[in-house]
Amino acid sequence: MSTAPDLDAWSTLPPRPSTPQLRGETPKPTGQVNADPETFPLDRIDPSDGDLFAAHQHDGYFARLRREDPVHFTAESHFGAYWSVTKFDDIVAVEKDPDSYSSARTITVADPLPDSPMDSSFITMDGPTQLAHRKTVAPALGPRNLTRLEPLVRERVALILDALPTGADFDWVDRVSVELTTSMLAVLFDFPFEEQRRLTYWSDMVTTQPNLPGPDSITIDQRHAALRECLEVFEGLWKERRGKGRTGDFVSLLADGAATRDMPPRTFLATLVLLIVGGNDTTRNSISGGVLALNQHPAEYDKLRADPGLIPNMVSEMIRWQTPLAHMRRTATRDTELRGRRIQAGDKVLMWYVSGNRDEEAIERAGEFLIDRPDARKHLSFGWGRHFCVGSRVAEMQVRVLWEEILKRYRMVEVVGEPVRVRSSFVNGIAKLPVRLHPL
């Protein structure tokens, strides 16, 4: 690939201070897990603590912030100081003001690690470049291509479901959620199916926070090695497909797109990572979270069995309920104000989708899982405005087809043990979900 002008827009923002995260330190316990959210010191509430999400104890803290301090400042955390925007309408206001709240630099509370082999993708850009890069990959995710892909997805879903054991417990995340979403990614990239789990591996390496204690910990060097491997593989596919006139897969679209064909390798890698993570972690956690939600709300499962026509609406409710990406970050480009709080240029501003989706002032009965909710598509899980998820239709189609095929085969997908949740304040995910199938 040839070299193009640097697209790293965060050079115009104030320099980032050193934080424990950037120095490679292990996060220190915040004391929030198993504490009472109502009596925990308000100024010490730190929603970026991944242990809160692993323990599934974040909802109480967000409920309190929405009520008492909806634009909340955390002065000290593993990731440095940041603001938390927790109410639906305030999140939409931030999303609609990219001039004040920029996506450049990064979209997570964690700053880019030193010496990262990638820089900006279109989700971490603003302005015409962002729109041009987004437009380049959009055809692969548009209605015409989805119409072509749906029979392939249905065929793949049938193969996955028919290979599952009955009468024995197994991990739904590994056998269904990961398998289906990774297969879909392989189709969208035209990536070899026999190697598709490499896509899952690269996605997990990007979204796992380095230097956490425990058996699943990774190092910064391991992450960077995985990213370099990912780039090497896809550079090979880029060279094979460039100029061949193919239009159906991400690699060909990027290789021949007027706005992207001269991307530097670091930008190409960042775009790959965006598409891989966006197509993997988000949908797989909606699939896993949806099974768990139906088990936790048996009356809703009864509604579904009685009326399979509710599936499309239920898909939106599952995506809202799970909120697979807990937050998105913006960086203030200038001094501004939100709900009377003074935000300074360079400040981190986190939009907590996982909180906005539980805001009772914006969503009636937001704390309930209702598959026949009248306004189920009113949620923040896909973002809002110019950064609205470009793959939203693909995600909805996969979950819909999966449940159409499940209801043809099984009376119930029963959760038979506690879920293991991802220790992350960005990916609101489920790592393991033990289930047992009950055929019709």
C-alpha beads as a LAMMPS data file, in Angstrom:
LAMMPS data file: protein, C-alpha beads

440 atoms
439 bonds

1 atom types
1 bond types

-500.0 500.0 xlo xhi
-500.0 500.0 ylo yhi
-500.0 500.0 zlo zhi

Masses

1 110.0

Atoms # bond

1 1 1 0.000 0.000 0.000
2 1 1 1.178 3.509 -0.713
3 1 1 1.501 6.215 1.880
4 1 1 -1.207 8.856 2.333
5 1 1 -1.398 11.962 4.523
6 1 1 -1.627 11.205 8.213
7 1 1 -5.248 10.832 9.332
8 1 1 -4.389 10.935 13.031
9 1 1 -6.633 13.821 14.069
10 1 1 -5.748 13.723 17.740
11 1 1 -2.544 15.662 17.102
12 1 1 -4.710 18.787 17.315
13 1 1 -6.000 17.938 20.791
14 1 1 -4.219 18.696 24.088
15 1 1 -1.591 16.086 25.035
16 1 1 -2.838 13.258 27.223
17 1 1 -1.421 12.988 30.743
18 1 1 0.335 9.874 31.959
19 1 1 -2.046 7.374 33.576
20 1 1 -1.589 3.991 35.277
21 1 1 -3.019 2.416 32.107
22 1 1 -0.394 4.035 29.877
23 1 1 2.376 3.122 32.301
24 1 1 1.320 -0.544 32.129
25 1 1 0.275 -0.766 35.782
26 1 1 -2.235 -3.321 37.056
27 1 1 -5.591 -1.724 37.958
28 1 1 -6.153 -1.193 41.670
29 1 1 -9.472 -2.273 43.225
30 1 1 -11.933 0.598 43.469
31 1 1 -13.940 -0.895 46.335
32 1 1 -17.195 -0.660 44.382
33 1 1 -17.861 -4.398 43.911
34 1 1 -20.202 -5.675 46.641
35 1 1 -20.529 -2.152 48.079
36 1 1 -23.873 -0.359 48.342
37 1 1 -24.214 1.988 45.334
38 1 1 -26.540 4.233 47.340
39 1 1 -24.013 4.926 50.106
40 1 1 -20.732 4.674 48.199
41 1 1 -19.072 8.129 48.123
42 1 1 -20.469 9.878 45.058
43 1 1 -17.184 11.510 44.100
44 1 1 -15.439 8.116 44.090
45 1 1 -17.861 6.359 41.737
46 1 1 -15.783 5.058 38.830
47 1 1 -17.844 3.245 36.178
48 1 1 -14.695 2.430 34.179
49 1 1 -13.912 -0.358 36.679
50 1 1 -14.161 -3.568 34.636
51 1 1 -14.716 -5.589 37.807
52 1 1 -18.121 -3.901 38.168
53 1 1 -19.165 -5.344 34.822
54 1 1 -17.652 -8.761 35.509
55 1 1 -19.717 -8.885 38.705
56 1 1 -22.759 -7.400 36.900
57 1 1 -23.077 -4.728 39.579
58 1 1 -22.892 -1.602 37.441
59 1 1 -26.638 -0.925 37.112
60 1 1 -27.052 0.359 40.663
61 1 1 -24.238 2.873 40.275
62 1 1 -25.631 4.172 37.006
63 1 1 -29.124 4.467 38.464
64 1 1 -27.716 6.669 41.208
65 1 1 -25.710 8.787 38.774
66 1 1 -28.738 9.342 36.542
67 1 1 -30.666 10.518 39.589
68 1 1 -28.065 12.540 41.490
69 1 1 -25.194 13.429 39.157
70 1 1 -26.033 12.703 35.497
71 1 1 -22.876 14.404 34.207
72 1 1 -20.392 12.950 36.662
73 1 1 -16.674 13.649 37.019
74 1 1 -14.278 10.899 38.090
75 1 1 -11.053 12.640 39.073
76 1 1 -8.920 9.526 39.517
77 1 1 -9.126 6.165 37.773
78 1 1 -6.860 3.627 36.102
79 1 1 -7.531 5.555 32.874
80 1 1 -7.160 9.039 34.291
81 1 1 -9.860 11.648 34.824
82 1 1 -13.062 11.536 32.769
83 1 1 -16.692 12.625 32.609
84 1 1 -19.635 10.191 32.589
85 1 1 -22.774 11.142 30.671
86 1 1 -25.483 8.781 31.863
87 1 1 -28.890 10.009 30.623
88 1 1 -30.364 9.234 27.221
89 1 1 -31.035 12.789 26.013
90 1 1 -27.642 14.060 27.188
91 1 1 -25.904 11.250 25.304
92 1 1 -27.821 12.171 22.152
93 1 1 -26.807 15.823 22.653
94 1 1 -23.131 14.851 22.791
95 1 1 -23.491 12.595 19.741
96 1 1 -25.068 15.465 17.781
97 1 1 -22.255 17.911 18.543
98 1 1 -19.063 16.494 16.961
99 1 1 -17.586 19.997 16.790
100 1 1 -17.407 20.079 20.603
101 1 1 -17.058 16.356 21.274
102 1 1 -14.655 14.668 18.880
103 1 1 -14.270 10.984 18.084
104 1 1 -10.634 11.568 17.225
105 1 1 -7.998 10.116 19.545
106 1 1 -10.084 7.066 20.501
107 1 1 -13.612 5.895 21.334
108 1 1 -12.828 4.112 24.616
109 1 1 -11.909 5.329 28.086
110 1 1 -8.508 3.714 27.527
111 1 1 -6.052 5.821 25.546
112 1 1 -4.173 4.201 22.651
113 1 1 -1.264 2.221 24.036
114 1 1 2.283 3.382 23.339
115 1 1 3.751 2.161 20.047
116 1 1 0.423 0.770 18.859
117 1 1 0.725 -0.535 15.292
118 1 1 -2.561 1.150 14.292
119 1 1 -3.996 4.658 14.295
120 1 1 -7.377 6.026 13.137
121 1 1 -10.298 4.210 11.556
122 1 1 -13.474 5.944 10.463
123 1 1 -14.979 5.569 13.932
124 1 1 -12.096 7.641 15.320
125 1 1 -12.323 10.332 12.642
126 1 1 -14.560 13.337 12.120
127 1 1 -15.607 15.305 9.088
128 1 1 -15.390 14.436 5.375
129 1 1 -12.708 11.748 5.759
130 1 1 -14.862 9.820 8.227
131 1 1 -17.878 9.981 5.903
132 1 1 -15.844 8.925 2.864
133 1 1 -14.288 5.912 4.590
134 1 1 -17.636 4.852 6.025
135 1 1 -19.276 5.169 2.617
136 1 1 -16.612 2.901 1.096
137 1 1 -17.566 -0.155 3.174
138 1 1 -21.305 0.571 3.323
139 1 1 -22.240 -1.467 0.194
140 1 1 -21.215 -4.704 1.926
141 1 1 -23.688 -3.895 4.710
142 1 1 -26.545 -2.424 2.689
143 1 1 -30.024 -3.870 2.033
144 1 1 -29.162 -5.337 -1.384
145 1 1 -26.208 -7.320 -0.080
146 1 1 -28.114 -8.410 3.021
147 1 1 -30.855 -9.835 0.807
148 1 1 -28.151 -11.850 -0.941
149 1 1 -26.522 -12.910 2.324
150 1 1 -29.581 -13.905 4.350
151 1 1 -29.972 -17.381 2.759
152 1 1 -26.284 -18.022 3.475
153 1 1 -26.750 -16.936 7.083
154 1 1 -29.817 -19.145 7.458
155 1 1 -27.940 -22.106 6.030
156 1 1 -25.054 -21.502 8.406
157 1 1 -27.404 -21.117 11.393
158 1 1 -29.065 -24.430 10.533
159 1 1 -25.695 -26.193 10.386
160 1 1 -24.667 -24.725 13.747
161 1 1 -27.934 -25.599 15.504
162 1 1 -28.195 -29.090 14.043
163 1 1 -24.700 -29.899 15.303
164 1 1 -25.536 -29.024 18.913
165 1 1 -25.975 -31.762 21.511
166 1 1 -29.330 -32.446 23.116
167 1 1 -29.505 -33.829 26.612
168 1 1 -26.063 -32.431 27.499
169 1 1 -24.819 -29.090 28.744
170 1 1 -22.584 -26.941 26.550
171 1 1 -21.314 -23.380 26.233
172 1 1 -23.724 -21.314 24.129
173 1 1 -21.167 -18.530 23.649
174 1 1 -18.573 -20.763 22.027
175 1 1 -20.842 -23.113 20.067
176 1 1 -23.391 -20.571 18.808
177 1 1 -22.683 -16.886 19.486
178 1 1 -19.037 -16.920 18.450
179 1 1 -19.470 -19.486 15.699
180 1 1 -22.281 -17.599 13.968
181 1 1 -20.798 -14.123 14.161
182 1 1 -17.361 -15.318 13.115
183 1 1 -18.889 -17.112 10.128
184 1 1 -20.643 -13.898 9.140
185 1 1 -17.380 -11.984 9.400
186 1 1 -15.682 -14.559 7.201
187 1 1 -18.361 -13.975 4.575
188 1 1 -18.081 -10.186 4.759
189 1 1 -14.284 -10.317 4.452
190 1 1 -14.330 -13.330 2.098
191 1 1 -11.933 -14.847 4.606
192 1 1 -11.092 -18.570 4.563
193 1 1 -13.713 -20.392 6.655
194 1 1 -11.199 -22.915 7.931
195 1 1 -9.272 -20.020 9.494
196 1 1 -12.225 -17.943 10.683
197 1 1 -11.436 -18.332 14.392
198 1 1 -8.386 -16.161 13.762
199 1 1 -10.861 -13.292 13.392
200 1 1 -12.234 -14.071 16.850
201 1 1 -8.721 -14.222 18.277
202 1 1 -7.744 -10.841 16.837
203 1 1 -10.984 -9.307 18.098
204 1 1 -10.465 -10.648 21.606
205 1 1 -6.874 -9.447 21.702
206 1 1 -7.979 -5.915 20.868
207 1 1 -10.839 -5.727 23.353
208 1 1 -9.070 -7.420 26.304
209 1 1 -7.462 -4.907 28.639
210 1 1 -3.748 -5.709 29.051
211 1 1 -2.073 -6.382 32.384
212 1 1 -5.142 -7.518 34.289
213 1 1 -4.508 -10.178 36.923
214 1 1 -5.841 -13.661 36.234
215 1 1 -5.442 -16.548 33.784
216 1 1 -6.902 -14.664 30.797
217 1 1 -4.507 -11.735 31.090
218 1 1 -2.544 -10.538 28.076
219 1 1 0.427 -8.219 27.775
220 1 1 0.792 -5.170 25.574
221 1 1 3.433 -7.038 23.562
222 1 1 1.019 -9.929 22.934
223 1 1 -1.648 -7.525 21.709
224 1 1 0.756 -5.775 19.371
225 1 1 2.011 -9.084 18.008
226 1 1 -1.557 -10.174 17.257
227 1 1 -2.257 -6.885 15.490
228 1 1 0.855 -7.185 13.357
229 1 1 -0.185 -10.721 12.414
230 1 1 -3.649 -9.467 11.470
231 1 1 -2.163 -6.742 9.265
232 1 1 0.198 -9.168 7.539
233 1 1 -2.624 -11.564 6.669
234 1 1 -4.918 -8.855 5.328
235 1 1 -2.185 -7.061 3.409
236 1 1 -1.803 -10.309 1.491
237 1 1 -5.527 -10.368 0.697
238 1 1 -5.394 -6.656 -0.230
239 1 1 -2.666 -7.288 -2.814
240 1 1 -4.510 -10.294 -4.250
241 1 1 -7.786 -8.413 -4.714
242 1 1 -6.768 -4.898 -5.643
243 1 1 -7.898 -3.955 -9.139
244 1 1 -9.846 -7.182 -9.657
245 1 1 -13.234 -5.411 -9.781
246 1 1 -14.678 -7.368 -6.860
247 1 1 -17.292 -5.411 -4.910
248 1 1 -18.827 -7.732 -2.336
249 1 1 -16.233 -7.967 0.441
250 1 1 -14.636 -5.458 2.800
251 1 1 -11.071 -6.009 1.605
252 1 1 -11.915 -5.420 -2.059
253 1 1 -13.990 -2.349 -1.257
254 1 1 -11.161 -0.839 0.782
255 1 1 -8.497 -1.790 -1.776
256 1 1 -10.339 -0.140 -4.672
257 1 1 -12.220 2.666 -2.893
258 1 1 -11.206 6.164 -3.968
259 1 1 -10.973 7.326 -0.354
260 1 1 -9.208 4.252 1.001
261 1 1 -6.979 2.693 -1.663
262 1 1 -3.991 4.804 -0.582
263 1 1 -4.436 4.280 3.153
264 1 1 -1.229 3.795 5.108
265 1 1 -0.949 0.352 6.744
266 1 1 -1.674 1.706 10.256
267 1 1 -4.985 3.146 9.057
268 1 1 -5.839 -0.032 7.160
269 1 1 -5.205 -2.066 10.320
270 1 1 -7.372 0.269 12.418
271 1 1 -10.194 -0.067 9.893
272 1 1 -9.876 -3.859 9.899
273 1 1 -10.016 -3.923 13.691
274 1 1 -13.115 -1.721 13.702
275 1 1 -14.925 -4.007 11.261
276 1 1 -13.813 -7.194 13.035
277 1 1 -14.734 -6.019 16.537
278 1 1 -17.933 -4.375 15.320
279 1 1 -19.040 -7.569 13.611
280 1 1 -17.918 -9.936 16.330
281 1 1 -18.141 -8.742 19.919
282 1 1 -21.302 -6.714 19.569
283 1 1 -23.507 -9.277 17.818
284 1 1 -22.196 -12.264 19.732
285 1 1 -23.017 -10.577 23.051
286 1 1 -26.509 -9.671 21.863
287 1 1 -27.037 -13.346 20.987
288 1 1 -25.745 -14.524 24.358
289 1 1 -27.490 -11.790 26.338
290 1 1 -30.773 -12.497 24.582
291 1 1 -30.792 -16.154 25.658
292 1 1 -29.998 -15.126 29.216
293 1 1 -32.715 -12.438 29.236
294 1 1 -35.416 -14.867 28.096
295 1 1 -34.414 -17.288 30.859
296 1 1 -34.489 -14.529 33.459
297 1 1 -37.923 -13.405 32.224
298 1 1 -39.880 -16.617 31.570
299 1 1 -43.125 -14.755 30.855
300 1 1 -41.397 -13.164 27.857
301 1 1 -40.234 -16.584 26.663
302 1 1 -43.868 -17.716 26.862
303 1 1 -44.886 -14.717 24.724
304 1 1 -42.284 -15.662 22.131
305 1 1 -43.399 -19.288 21.905
306 1 1 -47.004 -18.170 21.579
307 1 1 -46.225 -15.601 18.877
308 1 1 -43.021 -16.053 16.822
309 1 1 -44.064 -12.933 14.920
310 1 1 -42.585 -10.977 17.817
311 1 1 -39.042 -11.985 16.812
312 1 1 -38.094 -8.788 14.897
313 1 1 -39.279 -6.586 17.749
314 1 1 -37.640 -8.888 20.301
315 1 1 -34.300 -8.542 18.502
316 1 1 -34.315 -4.784 19.109
317 1 1 -35.230 -5.292 22.733
318 1 1 -32.421 -7.829 23.189
319 1 1 -29.905 -5.396 21.720
320 1 1 -31.157 -2.618 23.988
321 1 1 -31.222 -4.844 27.039
322 1 1 -27.741 -6.259 26.591
323 1 1 -26.152 -3.033 25.242
324 1 1 -23.099 -4.895 23.930
325 1 1 -20.844 -1.827 23.987
326 1 1 -21.192 -0.173 27.380
327 1 1 -19.723 3.184 26.413
328 1 1 -18.305 5.333 23.674
329 1 1 -15.868 8.118 24.338
330 1 1 -15.524 11.574 22.915
331 1 1 -12.773 14.109 23.623
332 1 1 -13.752 17.751 24.176
333 1 1 -12.239 19.983 21.517
334 1 1 -13.066 23.197 23.380
335 1 1 -14.381 24.394 26.689
336 1 1 -18.084 23.641 26.837
337 1 1 -20.952 23.003 29.229
338 1 1 -23.377 20.119 29.749
339 1 1 -26.120 20.229 32.391
340 1 1 -24.292 23.102 34.036
341 1 1 -21.000 21.193 34.325
342 1 1 -17.937 22.904 32.840
343 1 1 -16.035 20.547 30.529
344 1 1 -12.585 21.658 29.411
345 1 1 -10.846 21.130 26.081
346 1 1 -9.029 17.789 26.138
347 1 1 -11.332 16.195 28.738
348 1 1 -12.526 12.634 28.207
349 1 1 -16.315 12.428 27.909
350 1 1 -17.840 8.941 28.171
351 1 1 -21.336 8.331 26.848
352 1 1 -22.615 5.374 28.841
353 1 1 -25.022 3.654 26.448
354 1 1 -25.580 0.965 29.051
355 1 1 -26.993 3.652 31.362
356 1 1 -28.937 5.629 28.750
357 1 1 -30.736 2.427 27.748
358 1 1 -32.077 2.203 31.322
359 1 1 -33.175 5.844 31.550
360 1 1 -36.821 5.797 32.654
361 1 1 -37.305 9.418 31.571
362 1 1 -36.543 8.485 27.959
363 1 1 -37.728 4.855 27.759
364 1 1 -40.898 3.810 29.542
365 1 1 -40.348 0.807 31.847
366 1 1 -36.678 0.867 30.848
367 1 1 -35.749 -1.504 33.658
368 1 1 -37.944 -4.272 32.237
369 1 1 -37.220 -6.723 29.428
370 1 1 -40.301 -6.635 27.170
371 1 1 -40.162 -8.370 23.803
372 1 1 -43.365 -6.637 22.657
373 1 1 -42.163 -3.158 23.655
374 1 1 -43.884 -0.626 21.351
375 1 1 -40.776 1.518 20.858
376 1 1 -38.138 -1.214 20.952
377 1 1 -35.966 0.445 18.316
378 1 1 -35.498 3.493 20.542
379 1 1 -32.181 2.624 22.112
380 1 1 -28.539 3.705 22.090
381 1 1 -26.825 0.381 21.448
382 1 1 -25.991 1.385 17.875
383 1 1 -25.004 4.917 18.808
384 1 1 -26.585 8.019 17.287
385 1 1 -25.897 10.467 14.491
386 1 1 -22.945 10.287 12.101
387 1 1 -21.342 7.407 14.003
388 1 1 -24.488 5.275 14.077
389 1 1 -23.376 1.665 13.645
390 1 1 -22.859 0.973 9.942
391 1 1 -23.475 -2.752 10.530
392 1 1 -26.707 -2.451 12.506
393 1 1 -28.806 -4.216 9.860
394 1 1 -26.364 -7.124 9.717
395 1 1 -26.526 -7.536 13.484
396 1 1 -30.316 -7.476 13.553
397 1 1 -30.553 -9.917 10.653
398 1 1 -28.250 -12.462 12.317
399 1 1 -30.135 -12.418 15.615
400 1 1 -33.509 -12.566 13.850
401 1 1 -32.578 -15.529 11.642
402 1 1 -31.069 -17.346 14.595
403 1 1 -34.269 -17.101 16.631
404 1 1 -36.459 -18.058 13.670
405 1 1 -34.426 -21.245 13.352
406 1 1 -34.275 -21.892 17.103
407 1 1 -38.062 -21.864 17.382
408 1 1 -38.298 -24.471 14.599
409 1 1 -36.214 -26.887 16.676
410 1 1 -36.377 -26.179 20.384
411 1 1 -39.001 -25.473 22.978
412 1 1 -36.352 -23.847 25.145
413 1 1 -32.690 -22.949 25.331
414 1 1 -32.298 -23.348 29.085
415 1 1 -29.527 -21.571 30.958
416 1 1 -28.216 -24.127 33.469
417 1 1 -25.485 -22.168 35.240
418 1 1 -24.221 -18.701 36.011
419 1 1 -22.852 -16.697 33.097
420 1 1 -19.210 -15.678 33.127
421 1 1 -19.072 -12.027 32.196
422 1 1 -16.269 -10.141 30.484
423 1 1 -14.142 -7.967 32.742
424 1 1 -14.436 -4.800 30.693
425 1 1 -16.221 -1.475 30.915
426 1 1 -16.253 -1.221 27.113
427 1 1 -17.415 -4.609 25.812
428 1 1 -20.440 -5.493 27.926
429 1 1 -20.023 -9.143 27.199
430 1 1 -20.628 -12.716 28.270
431 1 1 -17.630 -15.042 28.020
432 1 1 -19.414 -18.306 28.886
433 1 1 -23.054 -19.318 29.166
434 1 1 -23.866 -22.948 30.052
435 1 1 -27.127 -24.134 28.454
436 1 1 -29.140 -27.228 27.697
437 1 1 -31.503 -27.626 24.737
438 1 1 -35.085 -28.876 25.001
439 1 1 -36.334 -30.054 21.587
440 1 1 -39.928 -29.567 20.490

Bonds

1 1 1 2
2 1 2 3
3 1 3 4
4 1 4 5
5 1 5 6
6 1 6 7
7 1 7 8
8 1 8 9
9 1 9 10
10 1 10 11
11 1 11 12
12 1 12 13
13 1 13 14
14 1 14 15
15 1 15 16
16 1 16 17
17 1 17 18
18 1 18 19
19 1 19 20
20 1 20 21
21 1 21 22
22 1 22 23
23 1 23 24
24 1 24 25
25 1 25 26
26 1 26 27
27 1 27 28
28 1 28 29
29 1 29 30
30 1 30 31
31 1 31 32
32 1 32 33
33 1 33 34
34 1 34 35
35 1 35 36
36 1 36 37
37 1 37 38
38 1 38 39
39 1 39 40
40 1 40 41
41 1 41 42
42 1 42 43
43 1 43 44
44 1 44 45
45 1 45 46
46 1 46 47
47 1 47 48
48 1 48 49
49 1 49 50
50 1 50 51
51 1 51 52
52 1 52 53
53 1 53 54
54 1 54 55
55 1 55 56
56 1 56 57
57 1 57 58
58 1 58 59
59 1 59 60
60 1 60 61
61 1 61 62
62 1 62 63
63 1 63 64
64 1 64 65
65 1 65 66
66 1 66 67
67 1 67 68
68 1 68 69
69 1 69 70
70 1 70 71
71 1 71 72
72 1 72 73
73 1 73 74
74 1 74 75
75 1 75 76
76 1 76 77
77 1 77 78
78 1 78 79
79 1 79 80
80 1 80 81
81 1 81 82
82 1 82 83
83 1 83 84
84 1 84 85
85 1 85 86
86 1 86 87
87 1 87 88
88 1 88 89
89 1 89 90
90 1 90 91
91 1 91 92
92 1 92 93
93 1 93 94
94 1 94 95
95 1 95 96
96 1 96 97
97 1 97 98
98 1 98 99
99 1 99 100
100 1 100 101
101 1 101 102
102 1 102 103
103 1 103 104
104 1 104 105
105 1 105 106
106 1 106 107
107 1 107 108
108 1 108 109
109 1 109 110
110 1 110 111
111 1 111 112
112 1 112 113
113 1 113 114
114 1 114 115
115 1 115 116
116 1 116 117
117 1 117 118
118 1 118 119
119 1 119 120
120 1 120 121
121 1 121 122
122 1 122 123
123 1 123 124
124 1 124 125
125 1 125 126
126 1 126 127
127 1 127 128
128 1 128 129
129 1 129 130
130 1 130 131
131 1 131 132
132 1 132 133
133 1 133 134
134 1 134 135
135 1 135 136
136 1 136 137
137 1 137 138
138 1 138 139
139 1 139 140
140 1 140 141
141 1 141 142
142 1 142 143
143 1 143 144
144 1 144 145
145 1 145 146
146 1 146 147
147 1 147 148
148 1 148 149
149 1 149 150
150 1 150 151
151 1 151 152
152 1 152 153
153 1 153 154
154 1 154 155
155 1 155 156
156 1 156 157
157 1 157 158
158 1 158 159
159 1 159 160
160 1 160 161
161 1 161 162
162 1 162 163
163 1 163 164
164 1 164 165
165 1 165 166
166 1 166 167
167 1 167 168
168 1 168 169
169 1 169 170
170 1 170 171
171 1 171 172
172 1 172 173
173 1 173 174
174 1 174 175
175 1 175 176
176 1 176 177
177 1 177 178
178 1 178 179
179 1 179 180
180 1 180 181
181 1 181 182
182 1 182 183
183 1 183 184
184 1 184 185
185 1 185 186
186 1 186 187
187 1 187 188
188 1 188 189
189 1 189 190
190 1 190 191
191 1 191 192
192 1 192 193
193 1 193 194
194 1 194 195
195 1 195 196
196 1 196 197
197 1 197 198
198 1 198 199
199 1 199 200
200 1 200 201
201 1 201 202
202 1 202 203
203 1 203 204
204 1 204 205
205 1 205 206
206 1 206 207
207 1 207 208
208 1 208 209
209 1 209 210
210 1 210 211
211 1 211 212
212 1 212 213
213 1 213 214
214 1 214 215
215 1 215 216
216 1 216 217
217 1 217 218
218 1 218 219
219 1 219 220
220 1 220 221
221 1 221 222
222 1 222 223
223 1 223 224
224 1 224 225
225 1 225 226
226 1 226 227
227 1 227 228
228 1 228 229
229 1 229 230
230 1 230 231
231 1 231 232
232 1 232 233
233 1 233 234
234 1 234 235
235 1 235 236
236 1 236 237
237 1 237 238
238 1 238 239
239 1 239 240
240 1 240 241
241 1 241 242
242 1 242 243
243 1 243 244
244 1 244 245
245 1 245 246
246 1 246 247
247 1 247 248
248 1 248 249
249 1 249 250
250 1 250 251
251 1 251 252
252 1 252 253
253 1 253 254
254 1 254 255
255 1 255 256
256 1 256 257
257 1 257 258
258 1 258 259
259 1 259 260
260 1 260 261
261 1 261 262
262 1 262 263
263 1 263 264
264 1 264 265
265 1 265 266
266 1 266 267
267 1 267 268
268 1 268 269
269 1 269 270
270 1 270 271
271 1 271 272
272 1 272 273
273 1 273 274
274 1 274 275
275 1 275 276
276 1 276 277
277 1 277 278
278 1 278 279
279 1 279 280
280 1 280 281
281 1 281 282
282 1 282 283
283 1 283 284
284 1 284 285
285 1 285 286
286 1 286 287
287 1 287 288
288 1 288 289
289 1 289 290
290 1 290 291
291 1 291 292
292 1 292 293
293 1 293 294
294 1 294 295
295 1 295 296
296 1 296 297
297 1 297 298
298 1 298 299
299 1 299 300
300 1 300 301
301 1 301 302
302 1 302 303
303 1 303 304
304 1 304 305
305 1 305 306
306 1 306 307
307 1 307 308
308 1 308 309
309 1 309 310
310 1 310 311
311 1 311 312
312 1 312 313
313 1 313 314
314 1 314 315
315 1 315 316
316 1 316 317
317 1 317 318
318 1 318 319
319 1 319 320
320 1 320 321
321 1 321 322
322 1 322 323
323 1 323 324
324 1 324 325
325 1 325 326
326 1 326 327
327 1 327 328
328 1 328 329
329 1 329 330
330 1 330 331
331 1 331 332
332 1 332 333
333 1 333 334
334 1 334 335
335 1 335 336
336 1 336 337
337 1 337 338
338 1 338 339
339 1 339 340
340 1 340 341
341 1 341 342
342 1 342 343
343 1 343 344
344 1 344 345
345 1 345 346
346 1 346 347
347 1 347 348
348 1 348 349
349 1 349 350
350 1 350 351
351 1 351 352
352 1 352 353
353 1 353 354
354 1 354 355
355 1 355 356
356 1 356 357
357 1 357 358
358 1 358 359
359 1 359 360
360 1 360 361
361 1 361 362
362 1 362 363
363 1 363 364
364 1 364 365
365 1 365 366
366 1 366 367
367 1 367 368
368 1 368 369
369 1 369 370
370 1 370 371
371 1 371 372
372 1 372 373
373 1 373 374
374 1 374 375
375 1 375 376
376 1 376 377
377 1 377 378
378 1 378 379
379 1 379 380
380 1 380 381
381 1 381 382
382 1 382 383
383 1 383 384
384 1 384 385
385 1 385 386
386 1 386 387
387 1 387 388
388 1 388 389
389 1 389 390
390 1 390 391
391 1 391 392
392 1 392 393
393 1 393 394
394 1 394 395
395 1 395 396
396 1 396 397
397 1 397 398
398 1 398 399
399 1 399 400
400 1 400 401
401 1 401 402
402 1 402 403
403 1 403 404
404 1 404 405
405 1 405 406
406 1 406 407
407 1 407 408
408 1 408 409
409 1 409 410
410 1 410 411
411 1 411 412
412 1 412 413
413 1 413 414
414 1 414 415
415 1 415 416
416 1 416 417
417 1 417 418
418 1 418 419
419 1 419 420
420 1 420 421
421 1 421 422
422 1 422 423
423 1 423 424
424 1 424 425
425 1 425 426
426 1 426 427
427 1 427 428
428 1 428 429
429 1 429 430
430 1 430 431
431 1 431 432
432 1 432 433
433 1 433 434
434 1 434 435
435 1 435 436
436 1 436 437
437 1 437 438
438 1 438 439
439 1 439 440
